[in-house]
Amino acid sequence: MTNDSVRISIAIVKGSVRPNNYTSKATALVVDELERQPDVDVQVIDPGVLNLALPGMTSEGSREQELQATIRNAGGVILATPEYHGSFSSVMKLVIENLGFPSVLSGKPVALLGVAAGRIGAIKSLEHLRSVVSHIGGIVLPGPVSVAGVRGYFDEAGQITDPATDKAIRSVATNLLTYVRSRVCEVRCLEEMVRGKAA
């Protein structure tokens, strides 16, 4: 069952604010893959411009409510993080801390992408991130993508140079869309059909 009127909103959180960071370069491939789909709207969340407050503190000009609204309205979420010191970034943790309690991430399908300069990739960071997201109620999808040796896969212009890595990163988008279309969209279509018959 399909419904051409159903649009899918995907929110992507970039877990790095460093200049010219590889998380953003990898995220750009995911965005490109999503934007090829005519029924998908993409919103990229850059924590560097949100002025988010540390836990228990306030921050003048914080866009916490905007962040929460974007996640709340999304049909699916992608979290992209570098691996720092054996875990996911403090930037990503700050975003998660600003998603409210209960978290607006609760009940959302979440796909994970991790990048690292080292040979073992972002496996540890993705394990930790999976645990935290699951704890707050997010539905973490299987098949997280970890990119090892990420610095060797992009040229100076930020373009991907390895077809296999390009495909792997893009699979974060396609796997999430497959889940959302088969689960979330079908539920919406059924709800609309029931409402139509009731009317």
C-alpha positions in Angstrom: 0.0 0.0 0.0 1.4 3.4 -0.9 0.3 7.0 -0.7 1.8 9.6 -3.0 0.7 12.4 -0.6 2.9 11.0 2.3 6.2 12.9 2.5 9.1 11.7 4.6 11.0 14.1 6.8 14.5 13.1 7.7 16.6 15.0 10.3 20.4 14.6 10.3 22.5 15.6 13.2 26.2 16.4 12.6 28.2 15.5 15.6 31.2 17.6 14.9 31.7 21.4 14.7 35.4 21.4 13.8 36.3 23.3 10.6 36.5 21.1 7.5 35.5 18.0 9.6 35.1 14.6 8.0 31.8 14.0 9.7 30.3 16.8 7.6 31.9 15.4 4.5 30.4 12.0 5.1 27.0 13.5 6.0 27.0 15.4 2.7 26.8 12.0 0.9 23.9 10.9 3.0 22.1 14.2 2.3 22.8 13.8 -1.5 21.3 10.3 -1.4 18.2 11.5 0.5 17.7 14.5 -1.8 17.5 12.1 -4.8 14.2 10.8 -3.5 11.2 12.9 -4.6 9.2 12.1 -1.5 11.9 13.1 1.1 12.5 16.4 2.9 15.9 16.7 4.6 16.9 18.9 7.5 20.5 19.0 8.5 21.1 20.0 12.1 24.4 21.8 12.8 24.9 22.1 16.6 27.6 24.8 16.0 24.9 27.3 15.3 22.3 26.3 17.9 24.1 27.8 21.0 22.9 24.9 23.1 23.2 25.0 26.9 25.2 22.6 29.0 23.0 20.4 31.2 21.6 22.3 34.2 22.5 25.7 32.7 20.9 28.2 30.4 22.3 29.8 27.3 21.1 33.1 25.9 19.9 32.7 22.4 19.7 28.9 22.6 17.7 27.3 19.8 16.9 24.2 21.9 13.2 24.5 21.1 13.9 24.6 17.4 16.1 21.5 17.7 13.4 19.6 19.5 10.7 20.6 17.0 12.9 19.4 14.1 13.4 16.0 15.7 9.8 15.8 16.9 8.5 16.4 13.3 10.9 14.0 11.6 9.9 10.6 10.4 13.4 9.3 10.9 16.7 10.6 12.3 20.4 10.0 11.3 23.1 10.7 13.9 26.6 11.1 12.5 29.5 11.3 14.8 33.3 11.1 14.8 35.1 8.8 17.3 36.9 10.8 20.0 38.8 9.0 22.8 36.9 5.8 22.3 33.4 7.2 22.3 31.1 9.5 20.4 31.6 13.3 20.4 30.7 15.6 23.3 28.8 17.7 20.6 26.5 14.7 20.0 26.0 14.2 23.7 25.1 17.9 24.1 22.5 17.5 21.4 21.0 14.5 23.1 20.9 16.3 26.4 18.9 19.1 24.8 16.2 16.9 23.3 14.1 17.1 26.5 12.8 14.6 29.0 11.1 12.5 27.9 13.3 12.8 24.8 11.7 13.8 21.5 13.9 11.0 20.0 11.8 8.4 21.8 10.0 6.2 19.3 11.9 7.6 16.3 13.8 5.2 14.0 17.4 6.2 14.2 20.3 5.3 11.8 23.9 5.7 12.9 27.0 6.8 11.0 30.5 7.0 12.5 33.8 8.1 11.1 37.3 7.8 12.5 40.9 8.2 11.4 42.0 5.0 13.0 42.1 1.5 11.5 39.2 0.1 13.7 36.9 2.9 12.7 34.1 4.3 14.9 33.0 1.0 16.3 33.3 2.0 20.0 31.6 5.3 19.4 28.7 3.7 17.6 28.3 1.1 20.4 28.1 3.8 23.0 25.7 5.9 20.9 23.5 3.0 20.3 23.3 2.3 24.0 22.4 6.0 24.9 19.8 6.3 22.1 18.2 3.0 23.0 18.1 4.1 26.7 16.1 7.3 25.8 13.6 5.3 23.6 15.0 5.7 20.1 14.6 2.8 17.8 18.2 2.2 16.6 18.2 0.4 13.3 20.6 -2.5 12.6 23.5 -2.0 10.2 25.3 1.2 11.6 28.1 2.3 9.3 31.6 2.8 10.6 34.2 4.3 8.3 37.8 3.6 9.3 40.7 5.6 7.9 38.3 8.3 6.8 41.0 10.8 5.9 42.1 8.6 3.1 38.7 8.6 1.3 38.2 12.3 0.6 40.2 14.6 -1.6 41.1 18.2 -0.8 37.8 19.4 -2.2 35.9 17.1 0.1 34.8 14.7 -2.6 34.7 10.9 -1.9 37.4 9.0 -3.8 36.5 5.4 -3.0 33.3 3.9 -4.5 32.9 1.2 -1.9 33.0 3.7 0.9 30.7 6.0 -1.0 28.2 3.2 -1.2 28.5 2.2 2.4 27.9 5.8 3.6 24.9 6.2 1.3 23.4 3.0 2.7 22.7 4.9 6.0 20.1 6.8 4.0 18.7 3.9 2.0 18.4 1.6 5.0 16.5 4.3 7.0 14.2 5.1 4.2 13.4 1.4 3.7 12.4 1.1 7.3 10.4 4.3 7.3 8.5 3.5 4.1 7.7 -0.1 5.2 6.7 0.8 8.8 5.9 4.4 9.4 4.4 5.3 6.0 2.2 2.2 5.9 0.8 3.0 9.3 0.0 6.6 8.2 -1.7 5.3 5.0 -3.8 2.9 7.0 -4.8 5.6 9.4 -5.8 7.9 6.5 -7.8 5.1 4.9 -9.7 4.4 8.2 -10.4 8.1 8.7 -11.7 8.3 5.1 -14.1 5.4 5.6 -15.3 6.8 9.0 -16.1 10.1 7.3 
